[in-house]
Amino acid sequence: MSARNRRLPRDLAWPLTLTDIRTAIGPEEAAAAGVDFGARPWGDGTALHVEWVPRLPANYGGGIHPAWWNTVRIGVSPLPAGERAAARRVLRESALPELAEWIGAARRESETWRLSRHSRSWRPEGEGAVHRDDGRPYR
């Protein structure tokens, strides 16, 4: 997705494409996952984020759409344009395989685990990517 079509400022660029994500997680997961390309960078350098959306009891029209129940949402955050190439390489080599693994593991988790929200985020750091789970500090 070009920055021009999304009105992303010239100094920002997304480090991954929709094709990168679809290739990494497979066609079935890609069809079930919502993917969003954010317009603003995260303050902590997060470039890729995945969230498990649990099933919630109906509450008379409020809450999230049923199509999102028991699925994942993936977000890609823009980074400074000068860092795009290096971040893309790192995320494709380490974060995207971990993303696919995390989604597969989430689908196999116990019902108790699946009934609450969970997330994992990645950011490029040096020659690799570091991650954090459920908003804890990066490691």
LOZA-594152 format. One record per residue: x negated, z, y negated of N, C-alpha, C in turn; residue in three letters. Coordinates in steps of 0.02 Angstrom, whole numbers, padded with zeros to 5 digits, always signed. Layout:
BEGIN
XZYXZYXZYALA...
***
This chain:
BEGIN
-00043+00000+00058+00000+00000+00000-00045+00000-00061MET-00036-00047-00104-00080-00052-00162-00062+00000-00214SER-00112+00021-00250-00100+00069-00304-00057+00039-00358ALA-00062-00026-00367-00022-00060-00418+00053-00053-00404ARG+00072-00063-00341+00142-00059-00323+00170+00012-00330ASN+00128+00061-00325+00151+00131-00329+00136+00162-00397ARG+00108+00122-00443+00091+00146-00510+00041+00204-00508ARG-00006+00199-00463-00059+00250-00458-00111+00235-00512LEU-00133+00285-00549-00183+00272-00601-00246+00240-00571PRO-00281+00201-00612-00340+00164-00589-00395+00208-00562ARG-00399+00270-00585-00453+00314-00563-00437+00349-00497ASP-00378+00335-00468-00359+00366-00404-00345+00312-00352LEU-00357+00330-00288-00344+00283-00233-00328+00324-00171ALA-00284+00296-00129-00269+00329-00065-00324+00313-00015TRP-00349+00363+00020-00403+00350+00067-00381+00318+00133PRO-00316+00319+00147-00290+00290+00209-00232+00244+00193LEU-00218+00200+00240-00160+00156+00234-00108+00174+00287THR-00049+00147+00279+00004+00158+00328-00018+00129+00396LEU-00053+00073+00395-00078+00043+00457-00128+00089+00491THR-00171+00122+00453-00218+00170+00483-00181+00224+00521ASP-00129+00251+00490-00091+00306+00520-00053+00282+00581ILE-00019+00225+00574+00019+00198+00631-00026+00183+00691ARG-00085+00156+00678-00132+00140+00731-00156+00204+00766THR-00167+00256+00728-00193+00318+00755-00142+00356+00797ALA-00079+00359+00774-00030+00400+00809+00013+00361+00858ILE+00011+00296+00856+00050+00255+00903+00117+00236+00874GLY+00146+00183+00901+00209+00157+00873+00269+00203+00880PRO+00274+00239+00936+00332+00284+00944+00330+00342+00895GLU+00272+00373+00888+00266+00429+00840+00273+00403+00769GLU+00247+00344+00755+00251+00316+00688+00324+00305+00669ALA+00365+00285+00717+00436+00274+00703+00472+00339+00689ALA+00450+00394+00720+00483+00459+00712+00456+00499+00653ALA+00397+00481+00628+00366+00520+00575+00382+00490+00507ALA+00392+00534+00459+00399+00512+00390+00330+00513+00358GLY+00312+00460+00323+00247+00456+00291+00258+00448+00216VAL+00223+00489+00177+00230+00488+00105+00161+00482+00073ASP+00154+00437+00025+00093+00429-00013+00104+00461-00081PHE+00072+00519-00091+00083+00557-00152+00054+00523-00213GLY+00079+00543-00271+00056+00514-00335+00003+00557-00368ALA-00004+00619-00346-00052+00664-00377-00098+00695-00325ARG-00161+00704-00342-00207+00736-00294-00191+00810-00287PRO-00205+00836-00227-00199+00908-00216-00259+00941-00249TRP-00250+00999-00277-00304+01034-00312-00361+01056-00267GLY-00349+01062-00202-00402+01085-00156-00436+01028-00120ASP-00422+00966-00138-00455+00909-00106-00422+00884-00043GLY-00364+00911-00025-00329+00888+00035-00314+00813+00027THR-00329+00776+00081-00317+00704+00081-00262+00685+00130ALA-00254+00725+00184-00206+00710+00237-00172+00775+00257LEU-00106+00772+00265-00068+00832+00281-00013+00813+00330HIS-00002+00855+00380+00053+00844+00427+00092+00909+00432VAL+00158+00902+00436+00201+00961+00440+00253+00952+00495GLU+00260+01003+00537+00312+01005+00587+00375+01029+00553TRP+00430+00992+00560+00494+01010+00530+00538+01036+00586VAL+00552+01101+00588+00592+01129+00643+00667+01113+00636PRO+00701+01121+00692+00774+01114+00692+00803+01175+00655ARG+00846+01161+00609+00878+01215+00571+00953+01215+00586LEU+00984+01273+00589+01057+01274+00601+01093+01241+00543PRO+01148+01210+00559+01188+01178+00507+01212+01230+00457ALA+01213+01211+00394+01237+01258+00344+01284+01223+00295ASN+01333+01189+00324+01387+01159+00286+01363+01111+00232TYR+01320+01065+00252+01299+01012+00207+01235+01024+00170GLY+01209+01084+00169+01147+01097+00135+01088+01087+00182GLY+01029+01094+00157+00970+01089+00200+00945+01018+00209GLY+00903+01009+00259+00872+00944+00270+00915+00899+00313ILE+00904+00835+00307+00942+00785+00345+00926+00792+00419HIS+00976+00786+00463+00964+00794+00536+00912+00746+00564PRO+00901+00689+00532+00850+00642+00557+00780+00673+00554ALA+00771+00724+00513+00705+00755+00508+00695+00812+00557TRP+00746+00832+00593+00740+00888+00639+00692+00871+00695TRP+00652+00919+00714+00604+00911+00769+00561+00849+00761ASN+00536+00840+00702+00492+00783+00689+00435+00805+00644THR+00395+00758+00624+00338+00773+00581+00342+00731+00517VAL+00314+00760+00465+00306+00725+00402+00231+00722+00388ARG+00208+00664+00368+00137+00654+00354+00130+00635+00281ILE+00083+00666+00247+00071+00651+00177-00001+00631+00166GLY-00011+00580+00124-00077+00558+00105-00083+00568+00030VAL-00135+00603+00010-00144+00618-00061-00199+00574-00090SER-00191+00550-00151-00244+00510-00181-00306+00552-00197PRO-00362+00518-00197-00426+00548-00214-00457+00507-00270LEU-00510+00532-00303-00544+00490-00352-00565+00423-00320PRO-00553+00369-00355-00565+00302-00327-00637+00293-00303ALA-00685+00324-00335-00755+00318-00315-00770+00351-00249GLY-00727+00396-00227-00737+00431-00163-00698+00399-00105GLU-00658+00348-00120-00613+00319-00070-00649+00294-00007ARG-00701+00254-00014-00733+00224+00044-00763+00277+00091ALA-00798+00325+00063-00828+00377+00105-00774+00420+00137ALA-00722+00437+00099-00668+00478+00126-00630+00440+00181ALA-00620+00377+00172-00585+00336+00221-00622+00336+00287ARG-00687+00326+00284-00728+00325+00346-00723+00392+00382ARG-00731+00446+00346-00730+00513+00375-00661+00528+00405VAL-00608+00513+00368-00541+00528+00392-00523+00485+00453LEU-00542+00423+00453-00527+00380+00510-00565+00402+00573ARG-00627+00426+00564-00668+00446+00621-00647+00514+00650GLU-00629+00561+00607-00616+00628+00633-00544+00653+00622SER-00516+00644+00563-00451+00672+00549-00394+00635+00584ALA-00395+00570+00587-00340+00533+00618-00335+00547+00693LEU-00391+00549+00730-00384+00569+00801-00356+00639+00809PRO-00377+00685+00765-00351+00754+00767-00277+00754+00749GLU-00256+00712+00703-00185+00707+00685-00143+00687+00745LEU-00165+00636+00780-00129+00613+00840-00126+00668+00893ALA-00181+00703+00902-00184+00759+00950-00137+00815+00929GLU-00136+00832+00865-00094+00886+00839-00020+00870+00850TRP+00000+00808+00835+00070+00789+00844+00090+00793+00917ILE+00047+00768+00962+00061+00772+01033+00067+00844+01057GLY+00022+00887+01034+00025+00957+01053+00088+00991+01026ALA+00108+00973+00965+00168+01002+00936+00230+00986+00977ALA+00233+00925+01003+00290+00905+01044+00293+00943+01111ARG+00235+00966+01135+00232+01002+01198+00234+01078+01190ARG+00234+01103+01129+00234+01175+01118+00298+01207+01143GLU+00295+01273+01146+00353+01312+01168+00409+01306+01117SER+00469+01321+01140+00527+01318+01095+00518+01366+01036GLU+00489+01424+01049+00478+01473+00996+00434+01443+00942THR+00380+01410+00961+00336+01379+00912+00373+01325+00872TRP+00412+01284+00907+00446+01228+00875+00501+01250+00828ARG+00523+01312+00831+00577+01336+00788+00553+01359+00719LEU+00489+01355+00706+00464+01373+00640+00419+01318+00613SER+00409+01319+00548+00368+01268+00515+00294+01279+00530ARG+00259+01224+00540+00187+01226+00550+00157+01166+00515HIS+00094+01173+00496+00062+01117+00462-00013+01118+00475SER-00043+01061+00463-00116+01054+00465-00135+01006+00409ARG-00189+01022+00374-00214+00980+00320-00287+00966+00332SER-00309+00907+00309-00379+00888+00314-00405+00866+00246TRP-00469+00880+00235-00502+00853+00176-00572+00832+00196ARG-00598+00779+00165-00666+00758+00180-00715+00810+00151PRO-00766+00824+00190-00818+00871+00167-00884+00851+00199GLU-00929+00827+00158-00993+00804+00184-00984+00743+00228GLY-01012+00746+00288-01008+00690+00335-00950+00696+00384GLU-00906+00744+00372-00849+00754+00417-00787+00776+00379GLY-00737+00795+00416-00675+00820+00386-00664+00890+00412ALA-00642+00934+00368-00624+01002+00387-00548+01007+00384VAL-00521+01055+00421-00449+01063+00421-00429+01135+00412HIS-00365+01144+00397-00336+01211+00393-00267+01207+00424ARG-00247+01262+00453-00181+01266+00484-00136+01313+00446ASP-00075+01292+00435-00023+01333+00403-00045+01364+00337ASP-00081+01326+00297-00101+01349+00230-00159+01398+00227GLY-00188+01414+00284-00246+01459+00283-00305+01424+00251ARG-00359+01459+00235-00417+01426+00205-00448+01374+00251PRO-00479+01324+00220-00513+01272+00259-00572+01303+00297TYR-00584+01274+00357-00642+01295+00397-00677+01235+00424ARG
***
